[in-house]
Amino acid sequence: MRPIILASASPRRADLLRQLGLTFSVFPVDIDERPTPNEAAAHYVERLAREKAFAGLKLAVDPKSLVIGSDTSVVRDGDILGKPDGKEQAAEMLASLSGRSHKVMTAVALAGEHGCFARVSTTEVRFRALSESEIRAYCDTGEPMDKAGAYGIQGRGGAFVSGLWGSYSAVVGLPLDDVAALLAEAGQPVWMVWNQSGEKLG
């Protein structure tokens, strides 16, 4: 089995990879995450996922390593909503999502000696109508500060979601179906590691 590296400091992405039963190393990478002028959201998240995967590959000791890079953006009316700069911007983002639908685009890239391949997952998420008081209370928890679109569906922000069409794990930060497909295409399907320790689940 080739070593797997997650090129991300996100604890949510690490938790999702563990959910697949994978053993991996975490190599946080630092890249310029600013979109280029008029860059489409799908192109933007895929570009960043690829750049993160390549940056992680440069840090790998074993040349046969497989490196996973990922990026998530919340897209409202074609506008990319990144991580908020502070409480005020977080509140503005949440107010703009209140009572309506938006898209969450998450790209995952797998880089290795085989090259780099990527997939983009698009999920539609609908928020119920939010009051100003609950928006403020949520921002005061600090949870929105490091999350695209200023909410975490796996945390308190899940209370805002009234509907979801697509991949839940992609909204959290990593589309597990795409990760499994990319690893299988690289000759390392995730099921090969299941039950190697004899562990019983469920």
N, C-alpha and C positions, 0 to 999 in steps of 0.2 A: 504494500500500500504506500502510495506517495504521500509525503507530508502535506497537510492542508493548512493554509494561513488565511486568517481573516484580517484584511487590511482596513480595520475600523476599530475605533475606541468605544463604539456603542455597546453598552451592556445588553441592550435589547436584541441586537443582531447576534451577539454571542449566545444568548439564551435560546434563540430560535435555532441556531446551528446545533446546539446541544440536544434540542428536541428531536433532531434527526439521528441522534446517537453518534455524532461525529466527534472525534478527537482532533483538536487543532490548536495552533498558536495564534496569538493576537499581536499583530504589528500595526499600531496606529500610524497613519501617514498624514502628511500635511500638504495639501494642494490648494491652488487658487480655485475657490468655488464660485467665483462671480460668473454669471451668464454673459455671453457675448451679445452684442446688440442684435435685437430681433431674433434671438435664438429660440427655436421651438422647444417647448417643455420636454417632449420625448427625447429630442436630440440632446438636450442639456443633461438630463439624468443619465442617459447612456454614456455620454462623453465623460462625465465625472466618475461613473462606475469603472469605466475602462482605465482612466488615469489613476484611480486609486489602486486597481489591481496591478497595473504596471509598476507603480511606485512600491507596492508591497513585494513584487517579484524581485526588484532590485535589492531588497533587504534580505532576501532568502539565502540561507547558507547552502541548502540542497538545491541544485539546478533542476531537479525533477519535481520541485514543489508545485502545488496547485494553489493559486492565490485568488481569493474571492474579494471583489470590490463591489460596493453597492451605494446607491444614492436615492433619496426619496424627496419628492417635492409635492406640495399641495398646489393645485392649479384651480384658480377661480376665474371664470370668464377669460381663459387664455393667459392670465397673469400668474407668474410663479411666486408663491408665497414661501419664503425661506424661514429661517429661524428668526424670531423677533429680537430686536435690539434691547428691549426692556418691557416693562409692564404696560406702558401706554400703547406701544405698537402691538403687543400681544392682544390687548383688549380690542384694538381696532380690527385686527385680523378676525378675532372670534365674532365680533359684531357683524362683520361682512359675510361670515359663513352662516349666521343665524337664520334658521327657517328655510334653508335652501340646500341645493346639492352642489358638490364640488368633486373634482377628480383628485385622486392620489396616484401619482406615477412613481413607481420604484423600478429602477434598473439594477440588474445584477450582472457582473462580468466575471469570467473565470479565465485567468491568465496562467500560462505555463509554457513549457517547451513546445507545445502544440500550437501556440499562438494565443489569441484572446478572442473569446466569443461572449456575446452579451444578449440579454433578453430584457424587454421592458414590459412590466405589468401595470395595467391601468384599472383602477377600482373606483367606482362611483360611491360616494358617501353622502348621506343626507343628514343634516342637523335639524333637530326640532328648534322651535323659537326659544331663544335664550334671553333671560332678563339681564339688565345691566348689573344687578346685584350679584347674580351668580357668576357672571363674567369676571367681575372684580374679585370675588371670593376665590375663583379658580386661579386667577393671575397671582393672587397673594400666596398661593401654595408653592409657587416657583416651578410647578410642573411644566408650564408651557415654554419655558425659557430656552431649552435646548432641542426643541422639536419643530419640524417644518409645519407651518400653518398654525403654530401655537397651541397644539393639543396632542395628547397621547391617548389613543383609543384603548390601550391596554391599562390605563390608569383612570384617574377621576374623569378625564375627558370622555371616557366611554359613556358617561351619563348623558352626553349631548347627542349621541348618534341614534337616529330613529330608523335608519335603513342603510344597508350595505350590499352592493352588487359587485362581486369580484373576490379578490383574495384578501382575507383578513390579515394573514401574516405579512403581506406586502404593505399594508397600511401601518403595521407595527414597525416595519423596516426591512423585511427580507422575504421575498416570495419563495416559500419553501418548494413549491412545485417546480419553479424555474431552476433553483439551486440543484435539486435532484436530477433534473433533465440535463443540465450542463455537466454535472459530475459523471453521469452515465455516458454522455457523449465523449467525455475524456477518458473513458475506460475504467472509471471508479464509481460504480453505482452505490448509493448509500446503503442499500439493503445488504451489501457484502459484510458490513460491520455489525449488523444486528445479531444479537444473541451470541456473539463470540465469547462473552464472559459467562454465558449461561444464565444471565440475569433474566428474571421473569417480570414482565410488566403487567400492570392492571390488577 
